[in-house]
Amino acid sequence: SPAKVAAFDNRLIESVRHVSGIQSAALTTALPMKSVSQSSFEIPGQPHDRNKLPVTDWARLSDGYFETLRMRIIKGRTFTRQEALSSNPKVAVVNQAFADKFFAGTDPLGKQVSFGNEQGSNTSYSIVAVVANEHQMGPDNEQAPEMYLPGQHLDSFLLVARTEGDPLKLTNAVKQQVWNIDKDQPVKEVMTEEAALQE
């Protein structure tokens, strides 16, 4: 149920953040060079063709994501914990490529974007930050527009953690945090960021 999903996610992220050797941790639906989702969206007030709406890469994530990946905040602020925990958050972060393509010559902070949610209806989000580009599909690919939405109630997600020293030495400790909550919950894959880049 959604309530149990939320409870699991919240307990997991809090427990992982308290593991010795973990500097920070976050949940997300997409990691650089590992996965991506795309969707069309609208910008209220901008002319558009209903049959050819603009498309952006996007991900949902918990608070602490940008700090964990050390993504530079160009302007604005990242998500608050309250926004990440909200069942209906109304804020978004975009990357520099998104700002340059859709808000060229203007400040995107405070601008609205209308984005379809998982239930099939549109929700308007207010842009609260612009972050530096990351190459979602590999370092040689052209940088695509990206939008990040807060969300810590995810039924399928990736856990990202920044560690002190060798991250693989903390694999078992992190897995144990999962199984302390639900002994039957699988951990599909463990990989360092360097390995993902090489792959």
CORPEBEL-V613920 format. One record per residue. N is the residue number from 0. RES is the residue in one small letter. SS is DSSP state (~ for helix, > for strand, _ for the rest). OMEGA is omega in radians with two decimals (* if undefined). Layout:
# CORPEBEL-V613920
n=N res=RES ss=SS omega=OMEGA
n=N res=RES ss=SS omega=OMEGA
This chain:
# CORPEBEL-V613920
n=0 res=s ss=_ omega=3.12
n=1 res=p ss=~ omega=-3.14
n=2 res=a ss=~ omega=3.14
n=3 res=k ss=~ omega=3.06
n=4 res=v ss=~ omega=-3.14
n=5 res=a ss=~ omega=-3.12
n=6 res=a ss=~ omega=3.12
n=7 res=f ss=~ omega=-3.10
n=8 res=d ss=~ omega=-3.09
n=9 res=n ss=~ omega=3.11
n=10 res=r ss=~ omega=-3.10
n=11 res=l ss=~ omega=-3.08
n=12 res=i ss=~ omega=3.12
n=13 res=e ss=~ omega=-3.10
n=14 res=s ss=~ omega=3.12
n=15 res=v ss=~ omega=-3.14
n=16 res=r ss=~ omega=-3.14
n=17 res=h ss=_ omega=3.08
n=18 res=v ss=_ omega=3.12
n=19 res=s ss=_ omega=-3.11
n=20 res=g ss=_ omega=3.08
n=21 res=i ss=> omega=3.12
n=22 res=q ss=> omega=3.12
n=23 res=s ss=> omega=-3.12
n=24 res=a ss=> omega=3.14
n=25 res=a ss=> omega=3.06
n=26 res=l ss=> omega=3.12
n=27 res=t ss=> omega=3.06
n=28 res=t ss=_ omega=-3.12
n=29 res=a ss=_ omega=3.09
n=30 res=l ss=_ omega=3.10
n=31 res=p ss=_ omega=3.07
n=32 res=m ss=_ omega=-3.14
n=33 res=k ss=_ omega=-3.08
n=34 res=s ss=_ omega=3.12
n=35 res=v ss=_ omega=2.99
n=36 res=s ss=> omega=3.13
n=37 res=q ss=> omega=3.09
n=38 res=s ss=> omega=3.03
n=39 res=s ss=> omega=-3.13
n=40 res=f ss=> omega=3.09
n=41 res=e ss=> omega=3.03
n=42 res=i ss=_ omega=-3.12
n=43 res=p ss=_ omega=3.13
n=44 res=g ss=_ omega=3.08
n=45 res=q ss=_ omega=3.12
n=46 res=p ss=_ omega=3.14
n=47 res=h ss=_ omega=3.07
n=48 res=d ss=_ omega=-3.09
n=49 res=r ss=_ omega=-3.13
n=50 res=n ss=_ omega=-3.13
n=51 res=k ss=_ omega=-3.13
n=52 res=l ss=_ omega=3.07
n=53 res=p ss=> omega=-3.09
n=54 res=v ss=> omega=3.09
n=55 res=t ss=> omega=2.88
n=56 res=d ss=> omega=3.13
n=57 res=w ss=> omega=3.08
n=58 res=a ss=> omega=2.95
n=59 res=r ss=> omega=-3.10
n=60 res=l ss=> omega=3.12
n=61 res=s ss=_ omega=3.00
n=62 res=d ss=_ omega=3.14
n=63 res=g ss=_ omega=-3.09
n=64 res=y ss=~ omega=-3.08
n=65 res=f ss=~ omega=3.12
n=66 res=e ss=~ omega=-3.13
n=67 res=t ss=~ omega=3.12
n=68 res=l ss=~ omega=-3.13
n=69 res=r ss=_ omega=3.05
n=70 res=m ss=_ omega=-3.05
n=71 res=r ss=_ omega=3.06
n=72 res=i ss=> omega=-3.11
n=73 res=i ss=> omega=3.07
n=74 res=k ss=> omega=3.11
n=75 res=g ss=> omega=-3.05
n=76 res=r ss=_ omega=3.07
n=77 res=t ss=_ omega=-3.11
n=78 res=f ss=_ omega=3.00
n=79 res=t ss=_ omega=3.09
n=80 res=r ss=~ omega=-3.14
n=81 res=q ss=~ omega=3.13
n=82 res=e ss=~ omega=3.13
n=83 res=a ss=~ omega=-3.11
n=84 res=l ss=~ omega=-3.09
n=85 res=s ss=_ omega=3.08
n=86 res=s ss=_ omega=-3.12
n=87 res=n ss=_ omega=-3.10
n=88 res=p ss=_ omega=-3.08
n=89 res=k ss=_ omega=3.14
n=90 res=v ss=> omega=3.14
n=91 res=a ss=> omega=3.00
n=92 res=v ss=> omega=3.10
n=93 res=v ss=> omega=3.09
n=94 res=n ss=> omega=-3.08
n=95 res=q ss=~ omega=3.12
n=96 res=a ss=~ omega=3.10
n=97 res=f ss=~ omega=-3.12
n=98 res=a ss=~ omega=-3.11
n=99 res=d ss=~ omega=-3.06
n=100 res=k ss=~ omega=-2.99
n=101 res=f ss=~ omega=3.13
n=102 res=f ss=_ omega=-3.10
n=103 res=a ss=_ omega=3.10
n=104 res=g ss=_ omega=3.12
n=105 res=t ss=_ omega=3.11
n=106 res=d ss=_ omega=-3.10
n=107 res=p ss=_ omega=-3.10
n=108 res=l ss=_ omega=-3.12
n=109 res=g ss=_ omega=3.11
n=110 res=k ss=_ omega=-3.10
n=111 res=q ss=> omega=2.96
n=112 res=v ss=> omega=3.14
n=113 res=s ss=> omega=-2.94
n=114 res=f ss=> omega=3.12
n=115 res=g ss=> omega=3.12
n=116 res=n ss=_ omega=-3.07
n=117 res=e ss=_ omega=3.14
n=118 res=q ss=_ omega=3.07
n=119 res=g ss=_ omega=3.10
n=120 res=s ss=_ omega=-3.12
n=121 res=n ss=> omega=3.08
n=122 res=t ss=> omega=3.09
n=123 res=s ss=> omega=3.14
n=124 res=y ss=> omega=3.09
n=125 res=s ss=> omega=-3.12
n=126 res=i ss=> omega=-3.11
n=127 res=v ss=> omega=-3.14
n=128 res=a ss=> omega=2.96
n=129 res=v ss=> omega=-3.14
n=130 res=v ss=> omega=3.12
n=131 res=a ss=_ omega=-3.14
n=132 res=n ss=_ omega=2.93
n=133 res=e ss=_ omega=-3.07
n=134 res=h ss=_ omega=-3.02
n=135 res=q ss=_ omega=-3.08
n=136 res=m ss=_ omega=3.09
n=137 res=g ss=_ omega=-3.02
n=138 res=p ss=_ omega=-3.12
n=139 res=d ss=_ omega=-3.11
n=140 res=n ss=_ omega=3.09
n=141 res=e ss=_ omega=-3.11
n=142 res=q ss=_ omega=-3.12
n=143 res=a ss=_ omega=3.00
n=144 res=p ss=_ omega=3.13
n=145 res=e ss=> omega=3.09
n=146 res=m ss=> omega=3.14
n=147 res=y ss=> omega=-3.13
n=148 res=l ss=> omega=3.13
n=149 res=p ss=> omega=3.09
n=150 res=g ss=_ omega=3.13
n=151 res=q ss=_ omega=3.11
n=152 res=h ss=_ omega=-2.99
n=153 res=l ss=_ omega=-3.13
n=154 res=d ss=_ omega=3.01
n=155 res=s ss=_ omega=-3.01
n=156 res=f ss=_ omega=3.00
n=157 res=l ss=> omega=3.08
n=158 res=l ss=> omega=3.09
n=159 res=v ss=> omega=-3.12
n=160 res=a ss=> omega=3.01
n=161 res=r ss=> omega=-3.01
n=162 res=t ss=> omega=2.93
n=163 res=e ss=_ omega=3.14
n=164 res=g ss=_ omega=-3.06
n=165 res=d ss=_ omega=-3.10
n=166 res=p ss=~ omega=-3.09
n=167 res=l ss=~ omega=3.10
n=168 res=k ss=~ omega=-3.14
n=169 res=l ss=~ omega=-3.10
n=170 res=t ss=~ omega=-3.09
n=171 res=n ss=~ omega=3.14
n=172 res=a ss=~ omega=3.13
n=173 res=v ss=~ omega=3.09
n=174 res=k ss=~ omega=-3.11
n=175 res=q ss=~ omega=3.10
n=176 res=q ss=~ omega=3.07
n=177 res=v ss=~ omega=-3.03
n=178 res=w ss=~ omega=3.01
n=179 res=n ss=~ omega=3.13
n=180 res=i ss=~ omega=-3.10
n=181 res=d ss=_ omega=-3.05
n=182 res=k ss=_ omega=-3.11
n=183 res=d ss=_ omega=-3.07
n=184 res=q ss=_ omega=-3.11
n=185 res=p ss=_ omega=2.95
n=186 res=v ss=_ omega=-2.92
n=187 res=k ss=_ omega=-2.99
n=188 res=e ss=_ omega=3.04
n=189 res=v ss=_ omega=-3.08
n=190 res=m ss=_ omega=3.04
n=191 res=t ss=_ omega=3.10
n=192 res=e ss=~ omega=3.13
n=193 res=e ss=~ omega=3.13
n=194 res=a ss=~ omega=3.10
n=195 res=a ss=~ omega=3.12
n=196 res=l ss=~ omega=3.13
n=197 res=q ss=~ omega=3.13
n=198 res=e ss=_ omega=*
